[in-house]
Amino acid sequence: MVCCHPPYCPEEFPLRGRPLKKPESFEQENFTGLYHKSQHPREKIRYLALSLLQRGKRTITEVAAILDVSRMSVTRWLQRYSQQGIEGLKEQPGRGRHSLLSPQQTASLKSLVQQPGSTH
């Protein structure tokens, strides 16, 4: 079925000609409030993206351009929200570079650094 409300249909998000259905709880979610509460920059961007989509005046492509991210990122965030709720938008542990030191080496280094009068 073709939507008669271009460029935005209240029931669907435009995505390269294929509609992406909104999750049922999408309209009730307070993404702006979550944005203000979050301390993590990447989470803030995700909340802001969904807040812009929620207002209904922007397409996925427009939101991606505003936030300087790819369309696929915005689409993935929306899909993760649809499947996992707010938890799907939160920053996952294990991101970033992993330490080259073993846990024993890390503990040893911490104890050396914390010793008073240490010149190491």
C-alpha positions in Angstrom: 0.0 0.0 0.0 1.4 3.4 -1.0 1.2 6.2 1.6 -0.6 9.3 0.6 1.3 11.6 3.1 4.7 12.2 1.6 7.4 12.5 2.8 6.3 11.0 6.1 3.6 8.6 7.0 2.5 8.5 10.7 2.6 4.7 10.6 5.9 4.1 8.8 9.4 5.5 8.3 10.6 6.0 4.7 13.6 3.8 3.9 14.7 3.6 0.3 11.2 2.8 -0.9 10.6 0.1 1.8 8.6 1.2 4.8 10.0 0.4 8.3 7.3 -0.1 10.8 7.4 1.8 14.1 7.5 -0.2 17.3 4.3 -0.1 19.3 5.8 1.8 22.2 7.7 4.3 20.0 5.2 7.2 20.4 5.1 6.9 24.2 8.8 6.8 24.8 10.5 9.9 26.1 13.7 10.0 24.0 14.4 13.6 24.8 14.3 12.9 28.6 16.6 9.9 28.0 18.9 12.1 26.0 19.2 14.6 28.9 19.8 11.8 31.5 22.4 9.9 29.6 26.1 10.5 30.3 27.4 8.6 27.3 27.9 10.6 24.0 27.0 7.7 21.7 23.8 6.9 23.6 22.8 10.6 23.4 23.1 10.5 19.6 20.9 7.4 19.5 18.2 9.0 21.7 18.4 12.2 19.7 18.0 10.4 16.4 14.9 8.5 17.6 13.5 11.8 19.1 13.8 13.5 15.7 12.0 10.5 14.1 9.4 10.4 16.8 8.4 14.1 16.1 7.4 12.9 12.6 8.9 15.7 10.5 12.1 14.0 9.5 13.0 10.9 7.4 15.8 8.5 8.3 18.0 10.1 5.6 17.4 13.6 7.0 18.1 12.5 10.6 21.3 10.7 9.5 22.5 13.9 7.7 21.7 16.1 10.7 23.6 13.9 13.1 26.4 13.1 10.6 25.9 9.4 10.8 25.0 6.8 8.1 21.4 6.0 7.2 22.2 2.4 8.2 23.2 3.5 11.7 19.8 5.2 12.3 18.0 2.2 10.8 20.0 -0.2 13.1 19.1 1.9 16.2 15.5 1.9 15.3 15.6 -1.9 14.7 17.4 -2.5 18.0 14.8 -0.3 19.8 12.0 -2.3 18.1 13.6 -5.7 19.2 15.1 -4.8 22.6 13.5 -1.6 23.7 15.6 1.1 25.5 18.2 -1.6 26.4 19.0 -2.0 22.8 20.1 1.7 22.5 22.4 1.6 25.6 26.1 1.3 25.2 27.3 -2.3 25.3 30.3 -3.3 27.4 33.4 -4.6 25.6 33.7 -1.8 23.1 37.0 -0.1 22.4 40.5 -1.4 22.5 41.3 -4.2 24.9 44.3 -4.0 27.2 47.6 -5.6 26.1 48.4 -6.3 29.8 47.2 -9.4 31.6 45.0 -8.9 34.7 48.1 -9.7 36.8 50.2 -7.1 35.1 47.4 -4.5 35.4 47.2 -5.2 39.2 50.9 -5.1 39.6 51.1 -1.8 37.7 48.3 -0.3 39.8 50.0 -1.3 43.1 53.3 0.3 41.8 51.6 3.5 40.9 49.7 3.8 44.1 52.8 3.2 46.4 53.7 6.4 48.2 57.1 7.8 47.2 57.3 5.5 44.2 59.6 6.8 41.5 58.7 4.2 38.9 
